[in-house]
Amino acid sequence: MTTWIILIVVSYLVGSIPSSYLAAKSRGIDLRKNGTQQVGGGNLWRTTSRKLGLMVGIFDFLKGMVMVLRLGLDAGQQLVVGLAAVVGHNWPVFLRFHGGRGAATSLGIVIIMPILNDLSPWPSVIGIGIVVFVTLILRSSALPVLFAAASMSLTTWFFNEKLAVILAYLAMFLILVLKRLTAQPATEASNIGMGHLLLNRLLFDRDIGDRTAWVHRKHVPKKEKKE
């Protein structure tokens, strides 16, 4: 039990490494003041280069995957350790809890779990298939990622997996929802009602309907926001 708790803490700290922020900073760019102002791979990809975005995306993908490789843990315990990495990525202690969305880190966990355990691969296959198929149709990943995360616990239940695994995948979905709904407020959404704002965040992972305007947001210093 002690080892497991230590692994959870270490996993959170590893997840907290703000790779996207550091990579952008090496190019003289602060992701918190550019693009969508989100500290994640998508914003890094758009504000720097695809090559750099891909490299950091691979690192984020491996965060959770590597942390669940510990021998001697059952599937439920492995998922908790992996989810700690997702929480660290989303709310990194090294960046005042301003992190990304954890999609790549969650994907790494979803892929590795059936390989390490006697679990059906179909929930993972279906979830990834939803992301790919719906993204090709909508040309946006926010809604497909939400659908895929929601499907994991349902398909895991359908294939009669253990309750601990089902609950862990449900927790993964709730972490995604919580991160989207509690994002930093944007001045562009000052005239949007709370209900509409939360719906935009949940479905599209942004505060406003116009994706182009959101991707190319202009940073407003705190002093100007108060005026």
NORNORMO-V999954 format. One record per backbone hydrogen bond with DSSP energy under -1.0 kcal/mol. NH is the residue of the N-H (numbers start at 1). CO is the residue of the C=O. E is the energy in kcal/mol with one decimal. If there is no record, write none. Layout:
NH/CO/E
NH/CO/E
This chain:
5/1/-2.3
6/2/-2.3
7/3/-2.3
8/4/-2.0
9/5/-2.1
10/6/-2.8
11/7/-2.7
12/8/-2.1
13/9/-2.2
14/10/-2.7
15/11/-2.7
16/12/-1.5
17/14/-1.3
19/17/-2.2
22/18/-2.7
23/19/-2.6
24/20/-2.4
25/21/-2.4
26/22/-1.7
27/24/-1.2
28/25/-1.9
29/24/-2.4
33/30/-2.4
37/34/-2.3
40/38/-1.7
44/40/-2.0
45/41/-2.8
46/42/-1.8
47/43/-2.2
48/44/-2.0
53/49/-2.3
54/50/-2.6
55/51/-2.1
56/52/-2.3
57/53/-2.1
58/54/-2.1
59/55/-1.7
60/56/-2.7
61/57/-2.2
62/58/-1.8
63/59/-1.1
66/62/-2.8
67/63/-1.3
68/64/-1.1
69/66/-1.4
78/74/-2.5
79/75/-2.2
80/76/-1.8
81/77/-2.1
82/78/-2.5
83/79/-2.9
84/80/-1.6
85/81/-1.1
86/82/-1.5
87/83/-2.7
88/84/-2.2
89/85/-2.3
90/86/-2.5
91/87/-3.0
95/92/-1.4
97/92/-3.0
98/95/-1.5
99/90/-1.4
100/89/-1.4
106/102/-2.4
107/103/-2.3
108/104/-1.9
109/105/-1.4
110/106/-2.5
111/107/-2.1
112/108/-1.9
113/109/-2.0
116/112/-2.0
117/113/-1.7
119/117/-2.1
125/121/-2.5
126/122/-3.2
127/123/-2.3
128/124/-2.6
129/125/-2.4
130/126/-2.3
131/127/-1.8
132/128/-2.4
133/129/-2.8
134/130/-2.4
135/131/-1.7
136/132/-1.9
137/133/-1.2
138/134/-3.0
139/135/-2.5
145/141/-2.5
146/142/-1.7
147/143/-2.5
148/144/-2.7
149/145/-2.5
150/146/-2.2
151/147/-1.8
152/148/-1.2
155/151/-3.1
156/152/-2.1
157/153/-1.9
158/154/-2.2
159/155/-1.8
160/157/-1.8
161/156/-2.0
166/162/-2.0
167/163/-2.8
168/164/-1.8
169/165/-2.2
170/166/-1.9
171/167/-2.4
172/168/-1.9
173/169/-1.8
174/170/-2.3
175/171/-2.4
176/172/-1.8
177/173/-2.3
178/174/-2.9
179/175/-2.4
180/176/-2.0
181/177/-2.5
182/178/-1.7
183/180/-1.1
189/186/-1.4
190/187/-1.6
192/189/-1.6
197/193/-2.7
198/194/-2.7
199/195/-1.8
200/196/-2.3
201/197/-2.3
202/198/-2.5
203/199/-2.6
204/200/-2.5
205/201/-1.2
214/210/-1.7
215/211/-2.7
216/212/-1.6
217/214/-1.2
225/221/-1.7
226/222/-1.3
